[in-house]
Amino acid sequence: MDVAVKNASGDRSGEPRAVDPVWSKVREAAQQAAAAEPVLAGTLHATILSQSRFEGALSYHLARLVGTTEVPAALIRQIFDEAFNADPGIGLAARADIGAVADRDPACTSYLDPLLWFKGYQALQTYRAGHWLWKQGRKDLAHYLQSRASSLFGLDIHPGAVIGKGLFLDHGTGIVIGETAVVEDGVSMLHGVTLGGTGKERGDRHPKVRRGVLLGAGAKVLGNIEIGACAKIAAGSVVLEPVPAGCTATGVPARIIGCVDVPEPAMEMDQRI
């Protein structure tokens, strides 16, 4: 899915105008929802329809959720806006994540759903701002966002983890991603997944999950091990050893039972083995 923001031909003033297909779909869905459910019209207008761009809607909504009496939403929004403006890749990744949810989740009825209602998506975007802070050395504030996201959404993603784009965190509840974990592009994971340490290591101690992997519900991947590209980890498995690319692992402890039967398990979202 093409999520890039592009320049189109100019308007009558001669200035180029932005073409943002994800933002257009979000706004269209918000307009339809506001007409169908007047009780939501106010929040849809404030969050989506009064915003000029996707990043503004995202920062407004996340700050409203994450803010507290002591750390008000207005200040949190400044942090999100600072991150989005400093690193345009965050906004592009957030768009790719929405596309991933729309493509892979049969419960997603529009591009509006992940942004407003799906906590896996919201926690992932909060992580992205926290990760930017972490790289700037602002670790206390990054930990604040991690803590608030964990309390609000039921996911615990360390801001030091390195996470790609086009991810789908289905349901999201109970997902834990440790500090030195790496999750590449296009990965799908369901509720209860842990990318954790063994408890016996320090330093680089968390899994490296390569592109296109499907992590089934409740799967636990422990230690600095690699899950190869387009592998499938069955629901409830405990993975303590590396899994080669394109292989299926299942069990406690997990063992390799063969090759995957589709090119990209993360796209298919089929947990059966």
C-alpha positions in Angstrom: 0.0 0.0 0.0 1.3 3.4 -1.0 1.2 5.6 2.1 3.7 8.3 1.0 2.7 11.9 1.0 3.3 13.3 -2.4 3.2 16.6 -4.2 0.6 17.0 -6.9 0.1 19.7 -9.5 -0.4 23.2 -8.1 -3.6 25.0 -7.3 -4.5 28.4 -8.9 -1.9 30.1 -6.8 0.8 28.0 -8.4 1.8 26.4 -5.0 2.0 22.6 -4.9 -0.6 20.8 -2.8 0.0 17.7 -0.7 -1.6 14.4 -1.7 -2.1 12.2 1.4 -4.3 9.2 0.6 -4.3 7.9 4.2 -5.4 11.3 5.5 -8.0 11.6 2.9 -9.5 8.3 3.8 -9.4 9.2 7.5 -11.2 12.5 6.9 -13.8 10.8 4.6 -14.6 8.2 7.3 -14.8 10.9 10.0 -17.3 12.9 7.9 -19.5 9.8 7.4 -19.3 8.9 11.1 -20.2 12.4 12.2 -23.3 12.4 9.9 -24.3 8.9 11.1 -23.7 9.5 14.8 -24.3 13.1 15.8 -23.3 12.4 19.4 -19.7 11.8 18.1 -19.7 14.9 15.8 -18.0 17.1 18.3 -15.1 14.8 19.0 -14.7 13.9 15.3 -14.6 17.6 14.4 -12.0 18.4 17.1 -9.8 15.4 16.5 -10.1 15.0 12.7 -12.1 17.5 10.7 -10.6 20.7 12.2 -7.0 19.4 11.8 -5.0 20.3 8.7 -2.9 17.2 8.4 -2.7 13.6 9.6 0.1 14.3 12.1 -2.0 17.1 13.8 -4.9 14.7 14.3 -2.6 12.0 15.6 -0.9 14.3 18.1 -4.2 15.9 19.2 -5.8 12.5 19.9 -2.9 10.8 21.6 -2.1 13.8 23.8 -5.7 13.9 24.9 -5.5 10.2 25.9 -2.0 10.4 27.5 -2.2 13.7 29.3 -2.9 14.0 33.0 -3.7 16.7 35.5 0.0 17.0 36.4 1.2 16.7 32.7 -1.6 18.3 30.7 -2.5 17.3 27.2 -1.4 20.6 25.7 2.2 20.0 26.9 2.1 16.4 25.7 0.9 17.5 22.3 3.8 19.8 22.0 6.1 16.8 22.5 4.3 14.8 19.8 4.4 17.7 17.4 8.1 18.2 18.0 8.8 14.5 17.3 6.6 14.4 14.2 8.2 17.6 12.8 11.8 16.6 13.6 11.4 13.1 12.0 8.9 12.9 9.1 9.5 9.1 9.1 7.3 8.8 12.2 4.3 10.1 10.3 5.0 7.8 7.3 5.3 4.8 9.6 2.0 5.7 11.3 0.3 5.8 7.9 1.8 2.4 7.0 0.5 1.0 10.3 -3.0 2.2 9.6 -2.8 0.6 6.2 -1.6 -2.7 7.8 -4.6 -2.7 10.2 -7.0 -2.0 7.3 -5.5 -4.7 5.2 -5.2 -7.4 7.9 -8.0 -6.9 10.4 -11.5 -8.0 9.4 -12.9 -6.0 12.3 -11.6 -2.7 10.8 -14.4 -0.9 9.1 -12.5 2.2 8.0 -9.2 4.1 8.3 -10.7 6.0 11.2 -10.9 2.9 13.4 -7.2 2.4 14.2 -6.6 6.1 14.9 -9.6 6.6 17.3 -10.5 3.2 18.7 -7.8 0.5 18.4 -5.4 0.5 21.3 -2.7 -1.6 19.6 -2.3 1.2 17.0 -2.5 4.0 19.6 0.1 2.3 21.8 2.4 1.8 18.8 2.3 5.5 17.8 2.9 6.6 21.4 5.9 4.3 21.4 7.1 6.1 18.2 7.2 9.5 19.9 8.8 7.9 23.0 11.5 6.3 20.8 12.3 9.6 19.3 12.7 11.1 22.8 14.9 8.1 23.8 17.3 8.7 20.9 17.5 12.4 21.9 18.6 11.4 25.4 15.3 12.5 27.0 14.8 9.2 28.7 12.7 10.3 31.6 10.0 11.7 29.3 10.2 8.6 27.1 9.6 6.5 30.1 6.7 8.6 31.1 5.0 8.0 27.7 5.8 4.2 28.1 4.2 4.2 31.5 1.1 6.1 30.4 0.7 3.9 27.3 1.0 0.8 29.4 -1.7 2.0 31.9 -4.0 3.2 29.1 -3.7 0.5 26.5 -2.4 -2.6 28.3 0.7 -2.9 26.1 4.3 -2.3 27.4 6.7 -1.3 24.6 10.1 0.0 25.8 11.1 3.2 24.0 14.5 1.8 23.3 13.2 -1.0 21.1 13.7 -0.6 17.3 10.4 -1.1 15.5 9.8 -0.8 11.7 6.7 0.3 9.9 3.6 -1.4 8.6 3.0 -3.3 11.9 -0.3 -4.8 13.0 -0.8 -5.3 16.8 -4.1 -7.2 16.8 -6.1 -6.4 20.0 -2.8 -5.5 21.6 -3.6 -6.5 25.2 -0.7 -8.0 27.0 2.0 -7.3 24.4 5.4 -6.7 25.9 8.4 -5.6 23.8 11.7 -5.3 25.6 14.4 -2.6 25.4 16.8 -4.2 22.9 14.2 -5.9 20.8 14.1 -5.3 17.0 10.9 -5.7 15.0 11.3 -5.2 11.3 8.7 -4.0 8.7 5.4 -5.8 8.1 5.2 -7.9 11.3 1.9 -9.0 12.7 1.5 -10.0 16.4 -1.6 -10.8 18.4 -2.5 -10.2 22.1 -0.2 -11.7 24.8 3.0 -11.7 22.7 6.2 -11.2 24.6 9.5 -10.3 23.1 11.5 -10.6 26.3 14.8 -11.5 27.9 15.6 -14.8 29.6 16.3 -13.1 32.8 19.9 -14.3 32.8 21.4 -11.7 30.3 22.3 -8.1 30.3 23.0 -5.7 27.4 21.6 -6.9 24.1 19.1 -9.4 25.5 15.9 -9.3 23.4 14.7 -11.0 20.2 15.3 -9.8 16.6 12.1 -10.3 14.6 12.6 -9.9 10.9 10.2 -8.7 8.3 6.8 -10.3 7.6 6.8 -12.6 10.7 3.5 -13.7 12.3 3.5 -14.0 16.1 0.4 -15.9 17.2 -1.6 -15.1 20.3 0.3 -15.6 23.6 3.6 -16.5 21.9 6.7 -15.9 24.0 10.1 -15.2 22.3 12.8 -15.0 24.9 16.5 -14.0 24.6 18.7 -12.4 21.9 17.6 -14.8 19.2 16.5 -14.2 15.6 13.1 -15.0 14.1 13.8 -15.1 10.4 11.9 -13.3 7.8 8.3 -14.5 7.1 8.4 -17.2 9.8 5.3 -18.2 11.7 5.3 -18.7 15.5 2.2 -20.6 16.6 -0.1 -19.3 19.4 1.0 -20.2 22.9 4.6 -21.2 21.9 7.7 -20.5 24.0 10.6 -19.8 21.6 14.1 -20.1 23.1 16.1 -20.9 20.0 16.4 -19.1 16.6 13.8 -19.8 14.0 15.0 -19.8 10.3 13.3 -17.6 7.7 10.1 -19.1 6.3 9.8 -21.8 9.0 7.0 -22.6 11.4 7.7 -23.1 15.1 5.3 -24.4 17.7 5.2 -25.9 21.2 6.7 -25.4 24.7 9.6 -25.2 24.1 9.0 -24.5 20.5 10.4 -26.7 17.7 10.5 -26.3 14.0 7.8 -28.3 12.3 8.3 -27.3 8.7 8.0 -24.4 6.2 5.2 -21.9 6.0 2.7 -22.4 3.3 2.3 -18.8 2.2 4.8 -16.2 1.1 4.0 -13.7 3.9 2.4 -15.1 7.0 2.0 -11.6 8.6 -0.3 -10.6 5.7 -2.4 -13.8 5.8 -3.0 -13.7 9.6 -3.7 -17.4 9.6 -2.7 -18.8 13.0 -3.4 -22.4 12.1 -0.5 -24.8 11.6 
